[in-house]
Amino acid sequence: MMSFKMIKKFLVSIIVASGIIFSGQVQAHGGLALADDLCILTVGPYTIHFTGYQPMSQEEEFCEDIPEIGKTVVALDYINDELRPFETEVRIVRSTPSLKITTGTTSKDLEKVSGEDLENMTIYHLPPEVYPNASILIDHTFPEKGMFAGVVTVRGNDQEWVSVFPFAVGEGLPINWFTDVLPYVALVAFAAFFFLRSRKKPEQEGTAA
């Protein structure tokens, strides 16, 4: 039979493991990552706030994957004012046999695809434009599930920066381990801990007597 100390270590391990699982959920997804409860897109030395939602299906904002097919609205808001005079171009491209878009897909991978192929892969395109109001609105309807990628290109001061972030469409809302799972794991662990502790006290009193 497991000793009380071994059970205690086991319960602590469950809580720690749950924390590790949660931390894995906020790692970067290509150029897109969750930081300080904000969805941040990194483009070269600059950052853009990413906000996505689907008005017809649910009001909850999402970061990275798009839960359902249908009308989708994404707002890109510049965090750095230096971006205001620069040109920004936005594409949404579909994963194809010639380019399987995954978390490791980069702008260099896209460059290996010919211009014609890239155009064929593109399902949404905002041509290069200056956004002095620091906000870009993307409005697109996804008719089917699949793997896609957002490609954001910024040009200014004779330089170009490209950020690629893959995402899935139609896979439903991801599990939030911190709010949906970890509280229940912690509750069960602490309940088991105090239950075992209360059982051990009579045993200790009986041994002392």
VMD Tcl script that draws the C-alpha trace (Angstrom):
set ca {
  {0.00 0.00 0.00}
  {1.21 3.50 -0.83}
  {2.41 5.48 2.19}
  {0.88 8.86 3.08}
  {4.01 10.65 1.86}
  {3.90 8.87 -1.50}
  {0.22 9.78 -1.97}
  {0.98 13.40 -1.05}
  {3.75 13.54 -3.64}
  {1.42 11.99 -6.21}
  {-1.25 14.65 -5.64}
  {1.29 17.45 -5.89}
  {2.57 15.94 -9.14}
  {-0.97 16.06 -10.59}
  {-1.22 19.79 -9.88}
  {2.23 20.49 -11.28}
  {1.52 18.43 -14.42}
  {-1.72 20.34 -14.96}
  {0.22 23.58 -14.80}
  {2.67 22.29 -17.39}
  {-0.21 21.33 -19.69}
  {-1.67 24.81 -19.36}
  {1.66 26.48 -20.06}
  {1.92 24.45 -23.27}
  {-1.33 26.00 -24.47}
  {0.09 29.53 -24.55}
  {3.22 28.88 -26.56}
  {3.68 30.63 -29.89}
  {1.63 29.36 -32.81}
  {3.85 30.52 -35.67}
  {3.96 34.33 -35.45}
  {0.90 34.39 -33.18}
  {1.02 33.91 -29.41}
  {-0.98 34.57 -26.26}
  {0.81 36.93 -23.87}
  {-0.63 38.69 -20.82}
  {-4.15 37.65 -21.91}
  {-3.66 39.40 -25.26}
  {-3.31 37.71 -28.63}
  {-0.12 39.15 -30.11}
  {1.12 38.86 -33.69}
  {4.84 39.45 -34.13}
  {5.98 40.89 -37.47}
  {9.72 41.49 -37.50}
  {10.51 43.93 -34.67}
  {6.86 45.01 -34.40}
  {3.76 43.67 -32.67}
  {0.08 43.75 -33.62}
  {-2.90 42.97 -31.41}
  {-5.04 40.17 -32.89}
  {-8.77 39.93 -32.06}
  {-11.01 37.36 -33.75}
  {-14.66 36.49 -33.34}
  {-17.56 34.88 -35.22}
  {-20.71 37.01 -34.80}
  {-23.14 34.31 -36.03}
  {-21.95 31.44 -33.83}
  {-20.52 32.74 -30.56}
  {-19.46 35.98 -28.91}
  {-16.25 34.72 -27.30}
  {-13.07 36.04 -28.86}
  {-10.51 33.56 -30.11}
  {-6.78 33.51 -30.70}
  {-5.22 31.30 -33.40}
  {-7.66 28.54 -34.44}
  {-11.13 29.51 -35.72}
  {-13.75 27.37 -33.95}
  {-16.46 27.11 -36.62}
  {-16.92 27.62 -40.35}
  {-18.86 30.68 -41.48}
  {-18.49 34.46 -41.18}
  {-15.33 35.45 -39.34}
  {-14.14 38.90 -38.36}
  {-10.55 39.64 -37.33}
  {-9.19 42.99 -36.20}
  {-5.46 43.70 -36.38}
  {-4.53 46.73 -34.26}
  {-1.00 48.14 -34.33}
  {0.71 48.18 -30.97}
  {3.70 50.12 -32.35}
  {2.93 53.58 -33.76}
  {5.92 53.17 -36.11}
  {3.70 50.91 -38.24}
  {1.24 53.69 -39.13}
  {3.15 55.01 -42.20}
  {4.11 51.49 -43.40}
  {2.28 49.38 -45.95}
  {0.65 46.22 -44.65}
  {-0.54 43.31 -46.80}
  {-2.70 40.45 -45.53}
  {-3.34 37.04 -47.09}
  {-5.15 33.93 -45.98}
  {-3.80 30.88 -47.78}
  {-4.94 27.27 -47.87}
  {-2.73 24.32 -47.08}
  {-2.01 22.34 -50.27}
  {-0.03 19.19 -51.18}
  {2.84 21.47 -52.25}
  {2.87 23.26 -48.89}
  {1.61 21.59 -45.74}
  {1.13 24.49 -43.36}
  {2.13 23.63 -39.80}
  {3.34 25.55 -36.75}
  {6.87 25.53 -38.18}
  {5.88 27.08 -41.53}
  {7.78 30.33 -42.17}
  {7.91 33.04 -44.81}
  {10.93 31.22 -46.31}
  {8.72 28.18 -46.91}
  {6.19 30.37 -48.72}
  {8.93 31.84 -50.88}
  {9.67 28.34 -52.19}
  {6.17 28.27 -53.70}
  {5.90 30.00 -57.07}
  {3.91 33.22 -57.34}
  {1.24 31.47 -59.39}
  {0.86 28.71 -56.81}
  {0.67 31.26 -54.00}
  {-2.11 33.08 -55.83}
  {-3.98 29.79 -56.24}
  {-3.55 29.07 -52.54}
  {-4.87 32.50 -51.56}
  {-8.51 32.61 -50.50}
  {-8.46 36.15 -49.09}
  {-6.21 39.08 -49.96}
  {-5.87 42.65 -48.74}
  {-3.40 44.41 -51.08}
  {-0.58 46.50 -49.58}
  {-2.03 49.62 -48.02}
  {-1.16 52.24 -45.42}
  {-3.40 52.22 -42.35}
  {-2.83 55.54 -40.53}
  {-5.61 54.71 -38.06}
  {-3.53 51.68 -36.94}
  {-6.38 49.22 -37.44}
  {-7.07 46.56 -40.12}
  {-10.41 44.75 -40.38}
  {-10.58 41.31 -42.01}
  {-14.06 40.02 -42.89}
  {-14.18 36.57 -44.48}
  {-16.58 33.63 -44.63}
  {-15.02 30.17 -44.40}
  {-17.30 27.69 -46.23}
  {-15.48 24.55 -45.10}
  {-13.14 23.09 -42.52}
  {-9.41 22.86 -43.14}
  {-5.90 24.09 -42.42}
  {-4.98 27.62 -43.40}
  {-2.41 30.29 -42.62}
  {-2.47 34.02 -42.21}
  {0.38 35.86 -43.92}
  {0.99 39.44 -42.79}
  {3.63 41.45 -44.68}
  {4.82 44.87 -43.55}
  {6.94 47.11 -45.79}
  {8.62 50.34 -44.79}
  {12.00 52.11 -44.75}
  {13.11 49.90 -47.68}
  {12.60 46.79 -45.57}
  {10.08 43.95 -45.50}
  {8.92 41.74 -42.64}
  {6.69 38.68 -43.02}
  {4.82 36.75 -40.34}
  {3.12 33.40 -40.98}
  {0.68 31.86 -38.51}
  {-1.09 28.56 -39.32}
  {-4.58 27.91 -37.98}
  {-7.38 25.37 -38.24}
  {-11.00 26.15 -39.08}
  {-14.01 24.19 -37.79}
  {-12.39 22.18 -35.00}
  {-14.45 23.80 -32.21}
  {-13.27 25.82 -29.23}
  {-10.02 24.56 -27.67}
  {-9.99 23.44 -24.06}
  {-8.82 26.15 -21.68}
  {-6.85 24.03 -19.22}
  {-6.49 26.88 -16.74}
  {-10.23 27.66 -16.39}
  {-11.91 24.42 -17.53}
  {-9.70 21.66 -16.12}
  {-7.11 22.81 -13.58}
  {-9.61 24.05 -10.91}
  {-11.30 20.63 -10.86}
  {-7.99 18.78 -10.72}
  {-6.86 20.97 -7.83}
  {-10.20 20.47 -6.01}
  {-10.02 16.69 -6.29}
  {-6.37 16.66 -5.24}
  {-6.94 18.79 -2.14}
  {-10.08 16.83 -1.18}
  {-8.14 13.57 -1.41}
  {-5.26 15.09 0.56}
  {-7.44 16.18 3.50}
  {-9.41 12.91 3.41}
  {-6.25 10.85 3.70}
  {-4.88 13.20 6.35}
  {-8.05 12.82 8.47}
  {-7.82 9.02 8.18}
  {-4.21 9.00 9.28}
  {-4.84 10.90 12.56}
  {-6.94 8.12 14.18}
  {-4.32 5.58 13.11}
  {-1.58 7.69 14.75}
  {-3.67 8.06 17.96}
  {-4.26 4.32 18.03}
  {-0.54 3.66 17.65}
  {0.32 6.15 20.42}
  {-2.13 4.49 22.80}
}
mol new
graphics top color blue
foreach p $ca { graphics top sphere $p radius 0.5 }
foreach p [lrange $ca 0 end-1] q [lrange $ca 1 end] { graphics top cylinder $p $q radius 0.2 }
display resetview
